[in-house]
């Protein structure tokens, strides 16, 4: 699963052609022993993240929404996408 971004111990990844389980545009997020699928709209689709990390992730999503949708559109077509800047 290619990594899209990483910051403050949070790893954000996106699968190619990943529309079977969650048809909604989403990312896969890993933090320590936690993992979750989160919609590009910030909704928690499955899994769990600590509250602070979920808030940081949602702030990052807001800042990079256009880039995330562009990455999603590439990924569902199995086209490589660019990494996105971490939260500063």
C-alpha positions in Angstrom: 0.0 0.0 0.0 1.7 3.2 -1.1 2.3 5.9 1.5 0.6 9.3 0.7 2.0 11.2 3.7 3.4 10.8 7.2 3.5 13.2 10.2 3.5 13.1 14.0 3.6 9.3 14.0 0.6 9.1 11.6 1.0 7.2 8.3 -1.5 7.8 5.6 -1.8 5.4 2.7 -4.0 4.8 -0.3 -4.6 1.6 -2.2 -4.8 1.4 -6.0 -8.3 0.3 -7.3 -9.6 0.3 -3.7 -13.4 0.6 -4.3 -14.7 -2.8 -3.2 -15.1 -2.4 0.6 -15.6 1.4 0.7 -16.7 2.9 -2.6 -16.4 6.4 -1.0 -13.1 8.2 -1.6 -11.0 7.4 1.5 -7.5 6.9 3.0 -6.0 4.3 5.3 -4.5 5.7 8.4 -2.1 4.0 10.8 -0.9 5.3 14.2 0.9 2.8 16.5 -1.4 -0.1 17.0 -4.4 1.8 15.6 -5.7 1.7 12.1 -8.7 3.2 10.3 -10.3 4.0 7.0 -11.3 7.6 6.8 -13.3 9.3 4.1 -11.8 12.3 2.3 -14.7 14.2 3.9 -13.3 13.3 7.3 -15.8 10.6 8.2 -14.5 7.5 10.1 -15.5 4.5 7.9 -13.9 1.7 9.9 -11.4 1.1 12.6 -10.3 3.5 15.4 -7.8 6.3 16.1 -7.2 8.3 19.3 -9.1 11.5 19.4 -6.1 13.8 19.1 -4.8 12.0 16.1 -8.2 12.0 14.4 -8.4 15.7 14.9 -5.0 16.3 13.4 -5.8 14.0 10.5 -9.1 15.9 9.8 -7.2 19.2 9.9 -4.7 17.8 7.4 -7.6 16.5 5.2 -9.1 20.0 5.1 -5.8 21.5 4.0 -5.2 18.9 1.3 -8.7 18.1 0.1 -8.1 18.9 -3.6 -4.8 16.9 -3.6 -6.5 14.0 -1.9 -9.3 13.8 -4.5 -6.7 14.0 -7.3 -4.8 11.2 -5.7 -8.0 9.1 -5.3 -8.9 9.6 -8.9 -5.4 8.4 -9.9 -5.4 5.5 -7.5 -8.8 4.1 -8.7 -7.3 4.0 -12.2 -4.1 2.3 -10.8 -2.1 5.4 -11.8 0.7 6.4 -9.3 0.0 9.5 -7.2 2.3 12.1 -5.7 3.0 12.3 -2.0 1.2 15.1 -0.1 3.0 17.4 2.3 2.8 16.6 6.0 1.0 18.7 8.6 3.5 21.3 9.8 
